[in-house]
Amino acid sequence: MVDISDLHARGLRRRQRMFGEADVARRMAAAGDFGAPLQNIINAYVYGDVWERSGLSDQIRSLVMLGITAASGKPAEFKVHAKGALANGCTAAQVQDVLLLVAMYCGVPAAIETSRIAAEVFGDMPEGSGPSG
């Protein structure tokens, strides 16, 4: 069995590789002491355990996260994971295909905002502009 401190350290390293040290530090500090237990869980179990499993590649895991966050209407989390997907080697075409699936199976509104965010992250359009529904 892996020690929780090992999971936390491993997860923190993965988060920093995917999202950058500054962004991770900002997200971890956002809710102050109140949010620290949740951040510890995220580091240890989300990134130190689940993201470290060998069943899926980092690219596939990132694409799944984009589908989940788009389909569940979480554009802020989608943006975080779009940056991670870019760091994990996902292409704009892969993300576009995921968002087309989201549009077909979850509805066009779920894909509109996230398509704009993906275009910003993957460099297709300037931040703040984009299509509307």
C-alpha positions as CSV (number, residue, x, y, z in Angstrom):
1,M,0.0,0.0,0.0
2,V,1.2,3.5,-0.9
3,D,1.6,6.1,1.9
4,I,-0.8,9.0,1.5
5,S,2.1,11.5,1.6
6,D,3.6,9.6,-1.4
7,L,0.4,9.9,-3.3
8,H,0.1,13.6,-2.5
9,A,3.7,14.3,-3.6
10,R,3.2,12.3,-6.8
11,G,-0.1,14.0,-7.5
12,L,1.3,17.4,-6.9
13,R,4.2,16.7,-9.3
14,R,1.7,15.5,-12.0
15,R,-0.5,18.6,-11.6
16,Q,2.4,20.9,-11.9
17,R,3.6,19.2,-15.1
18,M,0.2,19.4,-16.6
19,F,-0.9,22.8,-15.5
20,G,2.2,24.7,-14.4
21,E,3.5,25.4,-10.9
22,A,1.9,28.9,-10.8
23,D,-1.6,27.8,-11.8
24,V,-1.5,24.9,-9.4
25,A,-0.3,27.1,-6.5
26,R,-3.1,29.6,-7.3
27,R,-5.8,26.9,-7.4
28,M,-4.5,25.3,-4.2
29,A,-4.6,28.7,-2.4
30,A,-7.9,29.8,-3.8
31,A,-10.1,28.6,-0.9
32,G,-7.4,29.1,1.8
33,D,-7.3,26.9,4.8
34,F,-10.9,25.9,4.2
35,G,-10.1,24.4,0.8
36,A,-6.8,22.7,1.9
37,P,-8.4,19.3,2.7
38,L,-10.1,19.2,-0.7
39,Q,-6.8,20.1,-2.4
40,N,-5.0,17.3,-0.5
41,I,-7.7,14.8,-1.8
42,I,-7.3,16.1,-5.3
43,N,-3.5,15.8,-5.2
44,A,-3.4,12.4,-3.6
45,Y,-6.3,10.6,-5.1
46,V,-7.2,12.3,-8.3
47,Y,-3.7,13.0,-9.6
48,G,-1.5,10.8,-7.4
49,D,-3.7,7.7,-7.8
50,V,-6.2,7.8,-10.6
51,W,-4.2,9.8,-13.1
52,E,-1.2,7.5,-12.4
53,R,-3.0,4.3,-13.4
54,S,-1.7,2.6,-16.5
55,G,-5.0,1.7,-18.2
56,L,-5.3,4.9,-20.2
57,S,-2.8,7.2,-21.8
58,D,-2.5,10.7,-20.5
59,Q,-4.0,11.9,-23.8
60,I,-7.0,9.7,-23.5
61,R,-7.5,10.7,-19.9
62,S,-7.4,14.4,-20.9
63,L,-9.9,13.9,-23.7
64,V,-12.2,12.1,-21.3
65,M,-11.9,14.9,-18.8
66,L,-12.8,17.4,-21.6
67,G,-15.9,15.4,-22.5
68,I,-17.0,15.2,-18.8
69,T,-16.5,18.8,-18.0
70,A,-18.1,20.0,-21.2
71,A,-21.1,17.6,-20.8
72,S,-21.6,18.6,-17.2
73,G,-21.5,22.3,-17.9
74,K,-18.3,23.1,-16.0
75,P,-16.5,25.6,-18.4
76,A,-14.0,26.8,-15.8
77,E,-12.9,23.2,-15.2
78,F,-13.0,22.6,-18.9
79,K,-10.5,25.4,-19.4
80,V,-8.1,24.0,-16.8
81,H,-8.3,20.5,-18.4
82,A,-7.9,22.0,-21.9
83,K,-4.6,23.4,-20.8
84,G,-3.7,20.0,-19.4
85,A,-4.8,18.3,-22.6
86,L,-2.4,20.6,-24.5
87,A,0.4,19.7,-22.1
88,N,-0.5,16.0,-22.6
89,G,-0.1,16.2,-26.3
90,C,-3.7,16.4,-27.4
91,T,-4.4,18.1,-30.7
92,A,-7.1,20.6,-31.6
93,A,-8.7,18.1,-33.9
94,Q,-9.0,15.6,-31.1
95,V,-10.6,18.1,-28.8
96,Q,-12.9,19.3,-31.6
97,D,-14.1,15.7,-32.2
98,V,-14.8,15.3,-28.4
99,L,-16.9,18.5,-28.5
100,L,-18.8,17.4,-31.5
101,L,-19.7,14.2,-29.6
102,V,-20.7,16.3,-26.6
103,A,-22.9,18.4,-28.9
104,M,-24.6,15.3,-30.4
105,Y,-25.1,13.4,-27.2
106,C,-25.5,16.1,-24.6
107,G,-26.8,19.0,-26.7
108,V,-25.4,21.9,-28.6
109,P,-25.5,24.3,-25.6
110,A,-23.0,22.1,-23.8
111,A,-20.5,22.5,-26.6
112,I,-20.8,26.2,-27.4
113,E,-18.9,27.7,-24.5
114,T,-16.4,24.9,-24.3
115,S,-15.7,25.1,-28.1
116,R,-14.8,28.8,-27.6
117,I,-12.6,28.0,-24.7
118,A,-10.9,25.2,-26.6
119,A,-10.2,27.6,-29.5
120,E,-8.6,30.0,-27.1
121,V,-6.4,27.3,-25.5
122,F,-5.4,25.7,-28.8
123,G,-4.7,29.1,-30.4
124,D,-7.4,29.3,-33.0
125,M,-8.9,32.6,-31.9
126,P,-8.1,35.5,-29.5
127,E,-9.4,35.2,-26.0
128,G,-12.7,36.9,-25.4
129,S,-14.1,36.5,-28.9
130,G,-15.9,33.5,-30.4
131,P,-19.1,32.0,-31.7
132,S,-22.4,32.3,-29.9
133,G,-25.3,30.1,-29.8
